[in-house]
Amino acid sequence: MAGIAGILGNDNGELRQILEKISYRGPDETWENKQSPVNLGCLELNVGGNCKDGAHHAYDGEVAAVIDGRVHNPEKGNMTDAEAVIALYKKYGMRFAGKLNGDFACAVSDGGQLILARDWAGIKPIYYGHSDGKLCFASEAKALVGIADDVKEFPPGYVYSREQGFQKYASEAVETPEFEDYEQGKKVIRELLIKATEKRMKDKAVGGVLLSGGLDSSLITYMAHEIKPDIECFTVSMEEGQDLPLARDVTKYLGVKHHVLIFGEKEIREVVPLAIHHQEMYEESCVQGAIANFLAGRFIKPYTRVVLTGEGADEFFGGYDGQFKKGENPEEVASIVDKLINVAHNTALQRLDRLNAANSYESRTPFLDAEVMDFSLKIPIQHKIHGEEQTGKWIVRQAFEGCLPDHIIYQTKRFFAQGSGVAYIMRAQAEKEVSRAELDKFNRVEGNPYLSSVEELYYYRIFKKTLPGPAYDKLVGRWDPFRPAFFRDIEKATG
């Protein structure tokens, strides 16, 4: 985790202003490099273990680089993440982004040229805008408020320079095997996930697992425990949360120390505006899921600065049954799963990034390992979603069958907010503040984003306090591929 920012053009103090707005992303060090006309900045979070301090920025006397994320190339050796970016850039030029194995948003300054790049899945963010002919960029959109106009999200899987514009790159960082049958596929995905977990724990910075009790974080807990038997787990939930008993079952089964935070309606009311401010979203399910995530960050911070999470499994292995079950045939189901992968960068992954940053800690995601993602795209949809019940993540469940009790492996999918007990309280709270008539009036105004519920209008009003301009509305993603058309059809049917 780090915060990066920069200006291509004269810096009249704007770089420092940008960095100050997102200082929580890296409270340990503020670093700047100015090689006119390129000005780079980095906010460093030092996570401990064997990680070198200041790993996210580097300057070798010719080329400077800043990176938010981690580099896992085998040839990295003893280089820091930023030093590895410079080495790959010097070797491959603009093709360096396709050679990077990891989750990254980075900037390179070379002889007056600025190069920006983002990983193809969009795990790490960049936003950019212009002001008086200058290009400004930062890890979060709010950092550019009042500084840049027409702020946009930097697209995943692209590299940019002013001289060559935006170029989509082909990822050449990893190569995963083809497989002949289902049994071989199970074996490969199990091996890749174990390898991905080991890779993220190698530097000894990981201090625990953020365990919801769902399938994905439970599997990560199992793998982490195999590598580090004294790994600890952290769970946040309401007392009646559906996931809490499952989380307790996992830790009891593995003999893992379990830290549990129980929260209630008071904490939800307190956290809602903070969560919306930080994650820069008003989409209903994203905000609901943010509460437990935000409180989890506060909870784990005294214990560690790095945890493992199960993020990414739902997107890449067909976990969102509430969406894909709307498909009427296998082709439509596959299309929905693909769309959920394509919107992850500004839904689930954006939430993960911002809420980590808000509490100055780093989460590592084995399911979002480059090899795991690459191999997942080779798996036929019928291996991910199985049977008449359309059970998602089937190949993953079966790959780890016997490692945890069956009721953990074969549990049904629940959104984090539902599993933790948050969603129902948040909906009731919003309905006290906003009426259906207000929502209908808002949706009739040309230029307003179409909102699906009074809950979203409640969140939107909070969102606008941080991100007031119309450009920021366009940055908010939709989790459900059928929105907003899906909700318009419902309105017509019930109106």
N, C-alpha and C positions, 0 to 999 in steps of 0.2 A: 504494500500500500504506500502510495505517495501522492502528492499533488504536483501537477506540472502546469506551466503556463508560459506564455511568450508573446512577443510583439515583433512583427516584421515591419520596421519603420522606426522613427524617432520615439524613444521612450521618455515621456515627460512626467514620469512618476506613476504611470498607469500600471506598470508591471507590479510594483509593490502593492498597489491598491488591490489588484486581482489576487495576489497571493494572500493578503490579509483576510480577504473574504472567505477563504477556504483553508485557513491555517490549521484547522483540526485534522486535515488529511495528513499532515506531517509536522507535529509539534516539536520535533527534536532538533531540526536544523532548517534554516532558510538559505538556499544557495542560488546565486545568480551568475550568469556568464553573458558578457556583452561584447559581441564582435559585430560592430555596425555593418549593416542595419538590423542584425538579428540579436534579439534579447531573450534569453532563456531564464526560467526560474524553476526551482524545485523545492518542495516541502517534504522533508525526509522523516519517515517513521522508522526508527531503529527497533527491530523486533526481538533482538537477543539471539540466544543459541549460538551457532557458529556463523551467523550472518554478519558480514562486515557492516559497520556503521557507514552511512553515506553511500549506500549501494546503488541508489537510483540516479545519481548524477556523475558525470565524468568529463574531463577535458584533458586531451593529450598534447596540448600546445598547438594543435591545428584544428581538430574537430572536437566539438562539444556535443554531449547528448544528455537528455533527461528521459526517464521512463517511469511510468506507473505500471507495475506488474512484475512478473518474474520470467526469467529466461532459463530454459531447461536444455539447451543444446549440449550434447555430450562434450563438444570441443570447447565449451566455456571454461573448463578447468578451474583455476583459481581467480578468474576475472570476476568482477562484480557484474550485476545485470547491465548497468550503463556501459561499462567497458566492453562487454560482449556485443552490445549494439554498435558501438564504434568499430569494433573489429570486423563485424559482418558487413557494415556499411562500406568500410574501406576495401573489403574484398569483392563485394558484389554491386556497389553503387545503389541505384534506386531499386534493385532487385532484392535488397537486404531483407525487406519485410516478409517476403515469401520464404525466406530461409530461417526466420525466427521461430523457434519452438517455445511456445509459452503464451501467457495472457499478457497483452501489452497495449499501451498507448504511449507513443514516444515521439520525440522531436530531436532532429539533428541539425546542428549549425556548422556549415562548412564553407568557408571563404565567401561569406555574405549570402549564401543560399540557405533557406529554411526547408527542411523536409519533415513532413508529418506522416505517421503511419498508425494504423489500428489493427488489432487482431481480427481475423475473419468472423469470429463468432460475436464480437462486440462485448467481450467480458470487461474490458477496461474502456473508459469513456474519454472523448474529447469533444469540445464544442468550440465553434469559431464564429467570428463576426468581423465587421470592418468599421473603422472610424477614421474619417479624414484621410482615406487612402491607405491606412495601416491595417494589416491583418493581425487580429488578436485571437489567442486561443487559451483554453483552460480546461481543467478536468471537470468542472461543473458549470452549468449555464448561469447560475446565480452570480458567479464571479465576474461575469461580463455585463451585468446590469448597470446601466449608466455609463458604460465605457465603450461598448461596441453596439452597432446597429444590426438588425436583421440576423440575430443569432441563430445558428443552425447546428445540428448534430453532425459530426464528422462520420461518414458512413463506414461501417465495418468492412474490413477486407480491402481497403484502399490505401494507397500511398499518394502523397501530394507534394508538389513544389510549385511555386508561382511560374517557373519556367516551363514546366511540363503539364501542369494542371493535375486533376484527379485521375489516377490510373488504378484500375482494379488489378490486383495481383493474384497469381496462382500460388497457393500454398505448396511449397516444396520441402517443408521442414520435416515431415514424417512420412513414412511408408509402412502401411499395415498390410497383413496378409489377406489374400482372398481365402474363402473357405468353401468346402465342398458340400457340407451338410450341417444340419442343426446342431448335432453333437459337437462337431468341431468348432462351430461358432460359439457355443456355450463355453468351451474350454478357452478360446482366445479372449473372449470378453472378460472372463474371470482373471486370466493372467494379466491383461492390460490394466484392469482396475487395481489389482494388487500392486502392480508396478507403479501406477500413478500415485497411489497412496504412499508407497515407500519413497518415491521421488520427492514428495512434498514434506516428508518427515526427516529427510536425510540431514538437514542442517540443524536439527534438534531445537528448532524454534517453536514447534507446535506444542502447545500446553494443554490441549483438550479437544473435545468434539462437541459441537453444538447439536444436541440430540433432541429432535422433536418427538420421536417415538414412531415416526413414519418409516416406511421401508428404506428409503434412501439413506437417511442419517443413521439408521440402525445398521445397515451394511457397512457404512464408513466406520462406525464404532467397532464392529467386528474386525475389520481389516486393521484398523489402528491398534487395537488390542493385541492382535497377533504380532505386530511389529514392536509395540511398546506396552507390555502387560500392565504397567501402572498408569496408563492414560486415564484421564478423568473426563467426565461428561457434565454438560450444563444444559438444563432444561428450564424453560419459562412457560408457565401455563396459568390459566385460571383454575380454580379448585375443581370445577366440574369438566375441565377440558378432556375430550375424548382420547387424546394422544398421551396424556400423562401416565395412565396405567401401563401403556405399552412401553413407554420409555423406562419405567421402573422395572418392567419385566426384562428388558434388554440388559440393563445394568446388573440386575440380580443374577441373571443367567451367566453373564461374563465375569461377575465379581469385580465390577468397576466402581470406583468412587463416584457418587452421583450428587451434584449440586443442583438443587431445585429452588426456583423463585416462583412464588405464587403471587399473582397480582389480581386487582379487581377493577371495578368501574372507576374509582377515583384516579388510578394510574392511567387508565385509558383516556379520560378527559384531559389529563395533563399532557399526555404524549401526542395526541392527534395533531395539534398544530406544529409541534416540533418535527414529527415524522414527515408531514407534508412539506414543510420548509426544507428539510434535508433531502428527501428523495425526489423532489421536484416533479410530483405527479399528483393527479386527482382521480385517476381511474379507480373505481370502487374496490375491486379485489386487491389491487396493489396496496392501497392505503390500509385496508383491513389487515393484510399480512404484515404490514410494516410495524404494527404495535409490538407484537411479541419479539420481532427482530430487533427493534430499537431498545427495548428493555433488556434483551439478551446481551447487547453490547455493553450496557451499563453494568450488568451483572458479572460478566466475565472479566472485565477490565482489571480488577484488583488481582486476578489470578494469572492472566497471560495476555500477550498481545497477538497471539496467533492461534486460531482454531481451524479444524477441518469441518466442512459442511457437505451436505448431500445435494447441493444445488446442481441443476443441469440434467439429472436423470429423467425428469418428467418430459423435458423438451426433446431429448435425443432418443428416448426409448419408449415413447408413447404412453406417458403417465396421466395426461389430462383427459380422463374419460368423459368429463362433463362437456368437453368440446368435441373430441373425435367421435363420440357416439352419435352425434348429429349427422354424421356421414351416412349416406344411403347405400353406398357400395364400397368395395375395397379401394377403388381409385380415389373416391372422395375422402375416405378416411385418411389415406396416405397424403392427400393434398392438405388436409387440415393439420396433420402432424408436421409437415414441411413448413406450413405457415407459422406454426407455433415456434419452430426453431428460428424462423426469420424475424419474428417480433421479440425474441427473448432479450435482445440488446437493450431495448427501451421499455421492458416490463420487468421480468424477474431479475435479470442481471443488473439492471439499473438500481432496483431496490436493494439488492445485495451490496452493491458498491457503495451507495450513499449511506446506508445505515451502518456499514462497517466504518466508513470515514467519519461519520458523526461522532462516533465513540473512540476514534483513533486506535482501531485494531485491524488486523488482517485476517481474512478467511481464505482458506485454500480448498479447492474444489476438484477432487479426483475425477468426478464425472465429466468435468470440462477440460480434462487433459487432451492435448492435441491428438494423441494416438487413439484415445477412447472415442472422441468425437468422430475422427476420420473413419474408424472401423464401424461405428454405429450407423453411418450413412450407407454402408454396404449391406446392412442386415435387412432382409425383406420385411415388409410390414406385418406379414402373418406370423413372423417370429417375435415381433414386439407386442402385438395385440392378438390374443389367443381365444379361440372358442366362441360359443354362442353368447357367453357372458361378456365377451370382448374385454378380457382382463389385460390391462396394460403392463408394460415392463416384464413380459413373460420370460424372455430369454435371460434377463438379469435375475429374476426370482429363481429360475431353475439352475442357473449357474452357481448360486450360493445355497441351494437347498441342503438342509442338514446342518448348516453353520449356525443358524438361529432357530428357535421354535417355529413350527409351521404357522402359528397364528400371527407371527411377525412377518414372515416371508410372504404369506398370502393374504395379508390384510388389504382392505379396500382403500382406495385413494380418498383422502380428505384434504381440502385446502388448509393451509397452515392456520388461517384465521378460524376456520371451523374446528379444526382439531384442538386448538388452544382455547376455544370458547369465546373468542373476541367478536366475531362477525355479528352476532345477534344483538349484543349490547350497542355496538356502533351504529347499527341501523336504527335502533330505537332512539338513540341520542340525536341522530340527524333529523329524524322525523319530528322531534320537538322543536327544531330550529327552522326548518324549511317546509313549506306546504307544497302540495301537488300543483296548486294554481301558480305558484311562483316558478316551478319547474316548467310548466307548460308555456308560460309567458317568456321565459328565458329561451326556450327552444324555438320560439317563433321569431326571434330577432335574427335577422340576416347577419352573418359573420360570426355569430357565437358558435362555439363547438357544440355538437349535439350531445346532450347528457342523458344517461339512461335511467336515472333515478334521482329522488330528492337527496339521497345520500351523496351522489356525485356533485350536485349543486352546492351542498354544504362544504364539501372538500374543495371545490373549485374556488369558492370565495376566499378560503384560507390560502390557497395556492397563489391567488393574484396579489396577495400582500407581499410575497417574495418576488414573484415574476410578473410584473404588471403589464408589459407590452404584449400585443397580439402575437408576435413572433414566438413567444414561449408556449402558447397554447398548442402550436403545431409540433412541439417536441414530445408531447405526451403520447405514448403508445397505448394500444389496446390489446389486452390479453386474448380476448376471444376473437377469432378470425371472422365471426359473423357480425361483429359490431362495426359501425352503428346500425347497419341495415337490419340486423336481426332484431334489434330493439324497436326500430321503426315499424317492422312488420307486426310486432306484438302490440304496439300502440294502435295500429290500424284495426287489428282484430278485436281489441277490447275497448276501443274508444266509442 
